[in-house]
């Protein structure tokens, strides 16, 4: 299941740093960052059970010619196993109640049980767990489900724990702290057992921090979690640290979780830019998983999205250009971005969409006007969003999930745009999902008439000119400004988990404008 970029190498304009071709030594994981959580938002340390609920390319149950059902418990030992297994990547969020077969988790976790052949499920965590998940998996049809606690080096060397883990048909890694997982598990038999299970065609699954450690490149938060405003100012921030070589089930892929709920597009995009030019230039996919959402991947690397939210896939294209310097905001041009909701099945190697949800609608974006006069957009000014064509309104922190977002007409001084200011400020993190997800919902709702979005933080200043050019201006607190370009949008869809206002957007381009960068609308 190699995730290679098949068309051509990415153009990398590397400012003041070398574009390395070999991976550095992996950083050492230490104490750190609750599920790589943004420190502006409280991350729950035990499976996010207390958090307000929360998917990318989902992998489908059947796949295309995929192995059916994993290895059953007690199956014929002489049968030749498949060479690759099944993966379930979950963005976090609390599960539904036992007995509720309409919950997102019944669908996603039920897939895990199905692909395990209704065999044994091992639930791996660093702390002792309640019996909820073991009971949940047995309710879904697992023959047996058992908790395996491995949070120290001594526990990682315990033969009984390792034997229990190795005997499972599916291994589910709970949420928590990926830095602690890596610290306890690296150099032990644990990654060998995980890799071996995958090679035998079994199921590997993880939620929140448990999903993070399944990536080929792991944002490990070994120094603590990076805030969004820090990431958009410097992708080499001391809190941006990576581990490579832990597992090889998703080579060249970096993951992030609780994605829209915590605004993590603002950290995943700069991290991908850094990886492309510095630490791991072979990285070819960055995947952001919403809470209460799963990306289910079969042995042929076909992913199916299931659940309430969306899965965001960032992929370099033939036109992608990255310019990055440690200590300064990064510049990114023409990075491919797709947001996939429930029902999409995607070939993760090629990017081809194999199945579209029933709600998918094709879209053709037309021309939009340019400003009648030059307009300055200041990320520190609360009135900046009103200068676009529409304004997203939602006062409750849960407005997107509760279906309460609305759109109001803006002044249309910058036609065709929806925008937010003070995007990542500490005092406004409670509504970050409304701001990031709400803007994407606005793009879906407005169709072809509003195809552009701007995310400005304090320190981001953009000048919109009458010729359609945007120029990011210098400031005392320089920040990259995210620009979503929907001119190539092909298809949009809405989540079937009403009233939640999560959406799908196929064909976006993402740009990061550092001070001095210009972008022109034709």
N, C-alpha and C positions, 0 to 999 in steps of 0.2 A: 504494500500500500504506500507507494512513494508519491509524495506530493511535489512534483517537479514542475517547473515553469517551462512548458514545451515549445513556446513560440520563439522567444528571443530573450536575451538578457535584459535586465532592467537598466535603464540609463541612470547612472548615479553621478551627480555633480557634487563631489565631496569637497567641501570647503575646509581647509586647514587640517584635514585628517585623511589618513590613507584608507582606501577601500580594501580591506583585508580579504584574503581568499582562504584563510584557514581560521578555524575556530580557536578562540583562546581557551585557557584552562577555565573550567566551570568555577563560578564563585562558590564559596563555601556557605551553605545555609546555616543560619543561626537563629537566635530568638528573633521573632519579628511579627509579621503583619497579619493578624487575623484575616485569613482568606484574601490576602492582598487587598484588604479593604481600604477605601478612602478614609483617611483619618478624620475627615469632616463628618462622616456618617458612622454611627456606631455599628460595628460588625458583630453579630452574635458568634460566640465561639463554639457553640454546640449546634451545628446543622441549621443555624438561622431560624430555629423554631419560633422564636419570639418576634421575628421580623415581619413587617408588612409584606405580604406575598409578592412573589414574582411568580437564543435559539437561532440559530443560524441554519445553516444548511442541515436539515434533518436527514437522518438516514433512514431509509425505509425499512419496513419489516421484511419485505420479500427481496428487495434489491433487484439486480438484473442478473439472473443466473446465480444468485447468492446461495451459500450453504444454509440449509434450513435447520434451525433449531439447536445449534451448538452440539455439545457432547452430553448425552443424557447420563444422569447418575446411574452407574451400573451398566453402562453400554458395553458392547462387545469390545474387549481389549484388543482384538486382532484387527478391528476396523481401522483403516488409514485415516487419521484426522486431517482436517484442512490445515493449510499452512498459516492462515491468518484468522483472527477472531472477529468478534463483534465489539463495538464501542458505544457506550451511552454517555454523552457529555451533558450534564445538567447544570443550569445556571444558578441554582440555589432556590431558596424559598421553601415554605412549609408545605408538607404533603397534605392531601385531603384526608378525610376521616376514613377509618376502616369501615367497609361496607358501602362507601360512596363510589360507585363505578362510573360516575360522570366526571370525577375530579381529574385534573390534568395528570396527576401522579399515577392514577390507576392505568392510564394509557401508557405513559412513559415507563414506569416501573414494571408494568405488565409485559412490555416488550422485553425487558431484561429477563424476566422469568421465562417467557416463551423461548427466547434464543438460548437459554441455558438448558433447554429440554425439560423444564419443570423439575430441575435437579436441586442441588444444594447451593445456597447463597451465603457467602461470608461477608459480613459487614465490618469493614476495617476502619478503625479510628484510633486516635492517640489517647483518648480518655474512655473510661467505662461509660456505657450507654444505657439508656432505658430500653425496655423491650418493645418499644413501639415499632421500630422498623422491622425487627425480626418477625413480629406478629403480622405486620403489613405484608411482607413478602410471602409469608405462608398463606395469608388470606388470598393473595393473588395467584396462588397455585404452586409455590415452591414446595418441594418435598421436605425441605428443612432450611432454616435460616438461623445463623449463629453469629454473635458478636465476637470479633477478634480485636483485642486492645493491644496495640504496639505503639507505645509513645516514648520508649527509652531504648538505648542500645541493648540493655539486658533483655528487655522484652523482644527485641528484634532478633535475639539469638536463642530464644526459647524454642526448643524442638517441638513442643506440643502446639504452640501457637502457629508455628510455621507449617506443621503438618496439616492443621485444620485449614489454613489458608490454601495450601496446595491441593487439598482434596475437593475444594469447592468447584462448582460448574460456572458460577458467576461470582465475581469479587466486586463489591460496591464500596467505594471509598467515601466516607462521610465528609461533610464540611468541617471547617475549623481553621487551622493555620498551616498553610503549605510550608512555611519555613520550619515549623516543628516537624512536620512529616519528613522533609528532606533531611533534617538534622538527625532524626532517629533511624531513618531507613537507608540512607546512603552507605555503601560499603557492607551492607548486610545481605542476607538471602532474600529480603523482601522484594527488591526490584527484579531479582532473578526469577522469583516465583511469579510475579506479575507478568513479566515478559514471556515466561514459559507458558502461562495460562493462555495468553494471546496467541502464541505460536501453535498451541494445541487446538485452537478454534473455540476457546471458551469466551465468556463475556467479561470485559472490563468496563466498569462504570464508575463515575464519580460525580459528586455534586459540589458546587462552590469550590473550596480549596481542593477537594478531591478530584474535581475536573482539571484544575490547574496542573496538577502533577502528572497528568496524562499527556501533556503537550511535549513535543520534541524540544522546544525552548520554553522554559518555565520562568514566568515572572515570580521570583521566589520571595520577595519582600523580606529578605534576610536582615536588612537594616531597619525594617519598619515600612509602613505603607506610604506611597507617594500620593500627595494630594493632587487633585486635578489641576489647580492653578500652578503647581510646581512643574507638572509634566509638560504643560503647554509652553512653559518658559525655558525648560532645559531638559531634554531627554536623557542627559547624562547626570541628572540630579542624583545625589548619593543614595536616595531611596529607590532608584530604579536599578535593580540588580537581577541577574538572570542565572539560571542553572541549565546546563546542557549535558546530555549524555546520561540522564537518569533512566529514561525509557526510550524505546525507538518505535513505539506504536503509531505515533503521529510525527514522523520526521518533517522538519522544516515548518512546523506549525506552532504559533504562540496563541494562547487562549486567555480570555478574561471572562469574568462572571458577574452576576448582578448588573448586567451591562447598562441597560437603559435606566433602570431604577436609580443607579448611582452615577450616571453621566459619564461612563468610562470610555466612550468614544474619544474623549479628550486626553486619555492617557494611552489607549491602545494604539492610536494612529501615530503619535510621536515615538512610542516604543518600537513600532514596526519600522519607522524611518531610521531610527538608530540601528536596529538590527541589520537593515539592508546595507548600511554603509560601514558598519564597524564590527559588532560582535559576531553576527551570524549572517553573512550576506547571502547564504543559501535560503534563508527564510522566505517562504513564498505565500503563506496564508496567515492572516490574523483573524481569529474568530471570536466574536463577542456573544456570549450566551445570556439572554434575559432570564430573570428569575421565573420559576414555575414553567420552565421550557426546557426541552431536551433536543439535542441533535444526536440522532441514532444512526450509526455508521456500520454498514455491512462489510464483508471481506473484500468486496470490489471497490471500496472507497466511495460508495453511494450513500449520501447522507439524507435523512428525512427529518424534517422539523415537526415536532409535536409539542403541544402545550399552549399556554395562554399568551406568551409574548412572541419575540422574534429572535432570530439568529442573524447577526451582522457579520458579513464576510468581506474583509479587505484583501485585495489581490493586486499586485503590481501588473501593469499592462505594458504593451509596447511603447506607450507614450509616457510612462511614469518617469518623473525626474525627482530626485531627492537631493537636497543640499542641507548639510547639517554640520554644525560646529559645536563642540562641547562648551557649555556655558551660555548658549544663546538659543532662541527659539528656532525650530527646524522649519525648512520650506519643503513642501511636497506639492507636486503638480500631477494631476491626472491619475490619481490612485483609484483603481476600480473599487466600487462599494455596492454590495447588494444586501438588502434587508429581507430575509425570508421568514415568513410566518408559517403557521400550522398548515400542513398539507403539501409543502414543497418537497420534492426529491431532487437532489442535485449531485452530479458527478463532481466530487471535490477535486479530482485531478485536473479535469478539463474546464470546469465551471459550467458545463452544459446542464440545463434544467430538463429533467426527465419527466416530472409530473408537476402539474400546476393545480392549485386549489380551485374549488368551484367559484370562489369569489374573485378570482383573478380577472382583471380587465386590462385590455391593451390600451396604450396611451401614445398619442403623438403630440409632442410639445411644439408649439408655434413660437413665433417671434414675440418679444415683449419690448415695450418702450424703454428708452434711456431717460435719465433724469433731465428735467428741463433746465436745471442749474446745478452747480457743484454742491454736494451735500456732504457734510462731515458726520461720520458715525462714530460716536465715542462710547467705548465699552463700559465706562464708568457712569454713564448718564442713563437713568431709568426711563427717560422719554425716547431713547433711540429706537426701540421696537415700533413705535407709532409712525416712523418715517417710511416703513415698508408698505406693501399693498394690504397685508392683513396682519392682525395681532392675535396671538394665542392667549386665551384667558382661562384661568383655572386656579382658584384661590386655595383649594384644599390640597394638601400634599398627596392625596390619593385621587385627584380629579381624573387622571388618565385611566386608572384602574376602575374607577366608579363610573366612567363614561360621562364625566361632567365638563370636559374641555369644550370650549366654544371659540368661534372666530369672530372678531370684529374688524370692520374696515379700518385700514390705516390711512395716513395722509397721502400715500402713494408718491412720496417724493423720490423714492427709489423703486420704480415699478418692477413687478415680478419677483419681489423679495419678501420673505418672512424672516424675522431676525429676533434675537434676544441679546440683551446686554447684561453686564455683571453676572455672567453665566455661571461662574464657579465660586462665587463669593461665599465665605463661611456662613454668613447669616441667611443665605438663601438656598442652602443645600437641601432643605426639606422639600423644596419644590423642583429639584433638579430633574426628576423624571418628567414632570410636566414641561420643562423647558426643552430638554433634548428630544424626548418622545413626542412632545406636543408639536414641535416644529416639523418632525417627520409626519405626524398625522395631518398637519396643515398641507404639506406637499401632496399627500394622498387626497385630501379633501378638495383642494383647489384644482386638481387635474393639471391641465396644460397652461393655466393662466398665471400660476405662481410656481415656477420651477427652480427657484434659487433660495438658499437659506444661508444665513450668517450667524455664527456663534461668537460673540465678542465678550471678552472678559475685561475687567479693569486693566488698563494698560494697553488694550487693543484699540487703535484708532485707524479707521479706514475712510478714505476720501472717494466718494462716488462721483464720477465726472459725466459730462454730457455725451461723451463719445462711447459710453458703456464701460469705461475702464474703472477698475477699483485699484487703489494703491494703499497698501498698508504703510502707515506713517510711523516714524520714530516716536518713542515716548520714554518717560523716566522709568517705567515698569513694563518693559517690552514683553509682549505675549504673542504667540501665534494665534491668528484668527482662523477658525474653521469655516470653510465655504463648501456647501453642498451644491453641485451643479447638476440639475436635473434635465438638461437639454436632451440627453440621450435616454431618458426614462422610457422604457418599453412597456412596463406592466406594473400595476399596483393591485393590492388586495388588502382586505381587512381581516382581523382576527375573528374566528367563529366563536370565541369565548366572550360574547357580549355580556356586559356593556363595555368591557375593556377596549380601549381605543388604540391597541397595538396594530401596526400596519406592515405591509410588505412593499418594498420599493426596489424594482429591478432595473439596473442600468444607471445608477448614480455614479458621479465622480466626486471624490473628496480632494480638496486642496487645503493646505495649511499655508497661510500667508504670514511670513515674518516681515518685520519692518523693512521697507524698501521693495518688497515684492509687488508686482502688478498682475492683474488678471483682467482680460478684456472679453466682454460679451459681444458677439458679432452682431 
